Amino acid sequence: MSDKNHFETEAIRTQTETSQFSEHSVPLYLTSGFVFDDAEEMRASFAEEKQRDLYSRYSNPNVNEFIDKVCKMEGAESGFAFASGMAAVFSTFATLLNAGDHVLSCSSVFGATHGLFTKYLPKWNIECSYFNINEVETVESLIQPNTKFIYAETPTNPGVDVLDLELLSAICKKHNLLLVVDNCFATPYLQNPIKYGADLVIHSATKLMDGQGRVLGGVTVGKKELIREIYLFSRLTGPAMSAFNAWVLSKSLETLAVRVEKHCENALKIAAFLENHPKVNWVKYPFLKSHPKYDIAKKQMRLGGNIIAFEVKGGIDGGRKFFDNIKLCSLSANLGDTRTIVTHPASTTHAKVEAEVKAAVGITDGAVRISVGLEHVDDIIKDLDQALNHAE
Ligand SMILES: Cc1ncc(COP(=O)(O)O)c(C=O)c1O
């Protein structure tokens, strides 16, 4: 048998050192600073000759514990935790990129990430372009001499498209590029991009890592030397995760495996139900045989995740009637909660994305994204069914 503990065990047993009170559950270290014994300790600590917490903008015992857990779950060497997923995305980009660089990203990315690519990075003379998520064979032809990294989300938000991580990593290696993956939809329980060659993995911890819709958080993990640069940038700019959020999130990670198993079991049943519903045009879920990248999803994901995309018949009107008749599920823009959430990406999370970009990645007016929760699956199906029957 291997010496390494299983995922669930590491999630529970990776803990900050016990204090003098011998507590069983790790306490909350709500402190902005830490004290030193004398001038020499203070000097040596700031000179990094001594490893210890100095100030919570740099590190904190609760945040360290959260990072250690995510590193073990992802098979990563090191990490840094942020106040939100977008703080993780932005700080990673800001660290890696210089003026004159180019980023090649998959075409279907989270709306705020698209906003960074189109609105903010260009103002620092950083060029961004997209490869079509369904035409990975074009990736190599889009690489430029100044391309720094390939950016991928898989599964994507909100299209639930799947990208072949092994293939992307082989392309990156061949062209000496970094591969940066947003693994938020999969969670480290379902998919480990580093195993397939990714250099950095980003998560919005706000989603399934918290799993209960309470706090915001983000994390980037991966190669030690890259994380060191991200740490140095973040130490100066201050996007750090709060101790309180780290404490909540670290406790949430203890139950990630059991929660995600159940989310996925519910989601697969609901995806199959939707696929056979007369008021539905199409359904996309990674573990449905009809998903265009089913084989890749099966290869790199343990289960299909909790997000389903589908289109209600009847366009905008059909969609509106569907949303207006939902009773149990929540109309919200978050995802990865115990509560099932239905979202209309075209008017919410992706409202600021240009019409042609939305069309290219399948965000139609009738497209719905469901984040399947942990209510009894029969009750979720009952609610979706009655709302769909009001559509069109
Ligand atoms: C794929 C993906 N990446 C990043 C983010 C940003 O995370 P946060 O809302 O924690 O900033 C989200 C949020 O929905 C997301 O879905």
The ligand as a MOL file (V3000), in Angstrom:
LIG
                    3D

  0  0  0     0  0            999 V3000
M  V30 BEGIN CTAB
M  V30 COUNTS 16 16 0 0 0
M  V30 BEGIN ATOM
M  V30 1 C -14.6620 29.8070 -13.5900 0
M  V30 2 C -14.6020 30.9510 -12.6470 0
M  V30 3 N -13.4210 31.5580 -12.4070 0
M  V30 4 C -13.3260 32.6090 -11.5700 0
M  V30 5 C -14.4420 33.1240 -10.9320 0
M  V30 6 C -14.3010 34.3190 -10.0170 0
M  V30 7 O -14.4470 33.9490 -8.7020 0
M  V30 8 P -14.8920 34.9780 -7.5290 0
M  V30 9 O -16.3280 35.2780 -7.7450 0
M  V30 10 O -14.5820 34.2170 -6.2770 0
M  V30 11 O -14.0460 36.1910 -7.6740 0
M  V30 12 C -15.6810 32.5250 -11.1470 0
M  V30 13 C -16.9030 33.0540 -10.4860 0
M  V30 14 O -18.0030 32.6690 -10.8050 0
M  V30 15 C -15.7700 31.4140 -12.0220 0
M  V30 16 O -16.9350 30.8080 -12.2610 0
M  V30 END ATOM
M  V30 BEGIN BOND
M  V30 1 1 1 2
M  V30 2 1 2 3
M  V30 3 2 2 15
M  V30 4 2 3 4
M  V30 5 1 4 5
M  V30 6 1 5 6
M  V30 7 2 5 12
M  V30 8 1 6 7
M  V30 9 1 7 8
M  V30 10 2 8 9
M  V30 11 1 8 10
M  V30 12 1 8 11
M  V30 13 1 12 13
M  V30 14 1 12 15
M  V30 15 2 13 14
M  V30 16 1 15 16
M  V30 END BOND
M  V30 END CTAB
M  END
